[in-house]
Amino acid sequence: MGSMSTKDMLSASSAGKLTVRDIAERESVSRRTVLNWVERGAIKPAYRLGRVIRFDESYEQQLRDGHES
């Protein structure tokens, strides 16, 4: 009693977070492009647990800062 499954923990911690798909749709790019941005360090996930990646809204500022460099 009181213990949460991994699925429940991910759902709880994902509240208000963006997925790779969310960012791809917002930026009109492919999901692969978003993953490339992560690999290059252009945007940093709020957290990554295995294949689950979630982002804060601050990803937009990270992208702007990266394009200004």
N, C-alpha and C positions, 0 to 999 in steps of 0.2 A: 504494500500500500504506500502511495506517495512517490513511487519511483516512476520516471517517465521513460518511454521507449525512445530510441534514437530518432524515429520519425516524429514523435511528439516534440522532442527538443528542437529539431530542425524547423518544424512548423512555428514554434514559439519564437525562435530566434530570427526567423525569416520575416516576421511581421515588419512591414515598412521598408524592407530591403528590395533591391532590384536584381533581377536575374540577367544572365547573358542575353537572353531573348529580349527582355525589356529594353536593354541598352541598344541592342542591334536595331530594334524597331524605332526607338527614339532618334537614333543617329542615321537611320537609313543605310545601314551597312549589314554585312552578313555576320552571323554568329562567329564564324572563323576569324573575321577581322577583330571582333571584340576580344577573342582569346589571344590573338596576336598582340593586341595592345597590352594585355595582362603579361604575356611572356616578355615583352620589351620593357615593361615597367611604366608604360604611359599611364595606366590606371592601376590602382591597387584595390583588391577586393576587401570588403569589410571583414569577410572571413572565407575560408576555404576548408571544407571537410570532405576529403575524398574528391569525388567529382562534383560536389555541390559547391557552387561559387555564388556569393551574394555581394552586392555593392550598396554603398550609401549614395545618397543624392550628390555627394561631393565629387563623384566621378567626373561631373561636367567641368568643375574647376580644374581638376587634374588634367583633363584633356586640353583645356585652354592654356594652362601653364606649360604643357608639353609642346604646344604649337607655337608658343611665343619664343621658345629657346632657340 
